[in-house]
Amino acid sequence: MRPQAHFSPFSFAKPDTPAGKAWLVTFTDLICLLLTFFVMLYAMSDPDPARYKALAAGVPGAKPDQVGQERPEAAFSAASLDRGKAIDLGYLGRVFESQMARNPELADVRINRIDGTLILSLPSDLLFAPGDATLSEGGRKALFVMGGVAANVGNAMDVVGHADASPTGRRWPSNWELSLARAQAVADALREAGYLRDITVRGHGDGQSGGEVKADARRVDLVVREHGVTP
């Protein structure tokens, strides 16, 4: 009698054949995808100065008094920005903070994150003389520094002037005209510093100060948005 052949429901290729090694291709792709995923997670994380300092302390030859100096801040510089592209606002805020720490002219600038925007508030006393819309020398220096950072990003930007309820004198019919003229002067200075994209200029007058005379109402806001604009 002729013996009957038995077939298994599962068929495996021999390991020493090309078909038996085909699983390595899928396995390699999986490892590459996992590696890419973890690299992206690391790239999106914020640098921790304390960890950086601890890591640098373990480097042979590093001096204790030099560990952590300048290096964490060096990561947040205008040169590190990807020119022409919209930059993450969290990272961009740290770039401006590093510039503020290095430049006394920016000591009074305030940074806030509101509704998906980065707002840099410059007090009018830093930029203009009372009742005037011509930039002071100190104001030009401050805007030159800020414009140097803004010139390297592609984020859309608004410049918004604010004023308080104090009289504007004969030159300006209202505080709205004064706040708009100041916003335009700041926008012009940013263009001179290298920001060549369109800037939306607005003036709010004393409408948001409640009719009161107070220093924080006299300011010009640079509103940086998450999206970009074309040159």
C-alpha positions in Angstrom: 0.0 0.0 0.0 1.3 3.5 -0.9 1.9 5.6 2.2 -0.3 8.7 2.6 1.3 12.2 2.9 0.5 14.3 5.9 0.2 18.1 5.5 0.5 20.5 8.4 -1.9 23.6 8.4 1.2 25.7 9.2 4.0 25.9 6.7 7.3 27.5 7.7 10.2 28.2 5.4 13.6 26.9 6.3 15.8 29.5 8.1 18.7 29.1 5.7 16.5 30.1 2.6 15.8 33.6 1.4 12.1 33.1 2.3 13.1 32.1 5.8 14.9 35.4 6.3 12.2 37.7 4.9 10.9 38.5 8.4 14.1 40.4 9.0 12.9 43.1 6.6 9.8 43.7 8.6 11.6 43.6 11.9 14.2 46.1 10.7 11.4 48.5 9.5 9.8 48.2 12.9 13.0 49.1 14.8 13.6 52.1 12.5 10.1 53.4 13.1 10.5 53.0 16.8 13.9 54.8 16.7 12.4 57.7 14.7 9.5 58.0 17.1 11.8 58.3 20.1 14.0 60.8 18.3 11.0 63.0 17.6 9.9 62.8 21.2 13.3 63.9 22.3 13.5 66.7 19.8 10.1 68.1 21.0 11.2 68.1 24.6 12.5 71.3 26.3 16.1 71.2 27.5 16.5 71.0 31.2 19.4 73.2 32.4 19.8 71.1 35.6 20.2 67.9 33.7 22.5 69.6 31.2 24.7 70.7 34.1 24.7 67.3 35.7 25.7 65.7 32.3 28.4 68.2 31.7 29.8 67.6 35.1 30.6 64.0 34.2 32.6 65.0 31.1 36.3 64.6 31.7 38.2 67.9 31.8 35.2 70.0 32.4 35.9 72.8 35.0 33.3 73.1 37.8 33.0 76.9 37.4 32.3 76.5 33.7 29.7 73.8 33.9 26.3 75.1 32.7 27.6 78.5 31.8 26.2 79.9 28.5 25.6 76.5 27.0 21.9 76.1 27.9 21.2 79.7 26.8 23.2 79.1 23.6 20.5 76.7 22.4 18.0 79.6 22.5 19.6 82.0 20.1 18.4 83.6 16.9 21.0 81.7 14.9 19.4 78.4 15.9 16.0 79.4 14.4 14.9 77.9 11.0 14.7 81.1 9.0 11.5 81.6 7.0 9.4 79.0 8.9 6.8 79.4 11.6 8.5 78.6 15.0 6.9 76.9 18.0 5.8 79.7 20.3 7.2 78.0 23.4 10.7 77.8 21.9 10.4 81.3 20.4 9.5 82.7 23.8 12.7 81.2 25.3 14.7 82.8 22.5 13.3 86.2 23.4 13.8 85.6 27.1 17.5 84.8 26.4 17.8 88.1 24.5 16.1 90.0 27.3 18.6 88.5 29.8 21.5 89.7 27.7 20.3 93.1 26.8 19.5 95.7 29.4 17.3 97.6 26.9 14.8 94.8 27.1 14.6 94.6 30.9 11.1 96.1 31.0 9.6 93.9 28.2 7.0 91.5 29.4 6.1 88.1 27.7 2.7 86.4 27.8 1.1 83.5 26.1 -2.6 84.2 25.4 -5.0 82.3 23.1 -2.3 80.7 21.0 -0.2 83.9 20.6 3.1 85.1 22.1 2.7 88.7 23.2 5.7 90.9 23.9 4.6 94.1 25.6 7.0 97.1 25.3 6.2 100.0 27.6 5.7 103.3 25.7 8.0 105.0 28.1 10.8 102.9 26.7 10.0 103.7 23.1 8.6 107.3 23.0 8.5 110.6 24.7 5.1 111.6 26.3 2.6 112.4 23.5 5.1 111.6 20.8 5.2 108.8 18.1 8.9 109.2 17.2 11.1 106.4 18.5 13.7 107.3 21.1 17.3 106.2 20.8 16.7 103.6 23.5 13.5 102.4 21.7 15.4 101.9 18.5 18.1 99.8 20.2 15.4 97.6 21.9 13.6 97.1 18.6 16.8 96.4 16.8 17.5 93.5 19.2 13.9 92.2 19.0 13.8 92.7 15.2 17.0 90.6 14.9 15.1 87.6 16.3 11.8 88.3 14.4 13.7 88.5 11.1 14.7 84.8 11.5 11.1 83.5 11.8 8.2 83.2 9.5 5.4 83.6 12.1 2.7 86.1 11.3 3.0 89.2 13.5 0.7 92.0 14.7 1.8 95.3 16.2 -0.8 96.8 18.5 -0.6 100.2 20.1 -2.2 101.1 23.4 -2.7 104.4 25.2 -4.2 105.6 28.4 -6.8 108.4 29.0 -4.3 111.2 29.4 -4.7 114.2 27.0 -2.7 113.8 23.8 -2.3 117.5 23.1 -2.9 119.4 19.8 -0.9 117.1 17.6 -3.2 114.0 17.9 -7.0 114.3 17.6 -7.4 111.3 20.0 -5.5 108.6 21.8 -6.5 106.2 19.1 -4.5 108.1 16.4 -1.6 108.3 18.8 -1.6 104.5 19.6 -1.9 103.7 15.8 1.0 106.1 15.0 3.2 104.4 17.6 2.3 101.0 16.4 3.2 102.0 12.8 6.6 103.4 14.1 7.4 100.1 15.8 6.4 98.1 12.7 8.7 100.3 10.5 11.5 99.7 13.0 11.0 95.9 12.8 11.1 96.0 9.0 14.4 98.0 9.2 15.8 95.3 11.5 15.0 92.6 8.9 11.4 91.4 9.3 10.3 91.6 5.7 6.9 89.9 5.9 3.5 91.7 6.2 2.7 93.2 9.6 -0.8 93.9 10.8 -0.9 97.3 12.5 -3.6 98.2 15.0 -4.4 100.9 17.5 -6.6 100.5 20.5 -6.4 104.0 22.0 -7.5 104.1 25.6 -10.4 101.7 25.0 -8.8 98.8 27.0 -7.5 100.9 29.9 -11.0 101.6 31.3 -10.5 105.4 30.9 -7.8 105.4 33.5 -4.3 106.8 33.4 -1.9 104.0 34.2 1.6 103.0 33.0 0.7 99.5 31.8 -1.9 101.0 29.4 0.8 102.9 27.6 2.5 100.2 25.6 3.0 98.6 22.2 2.4 94.8 21.9 4.1 92.6 19.4 1.7 89.7 18.9 3.4 86.7 17.3 1.0 84.0 15.9 1.5 80.3 15.5 0.9 80.3 11.8 3.3 81.7 9.2 3.0 84.1 6.3 4.7 84.2 2.9 7.4 86.8 2.3 
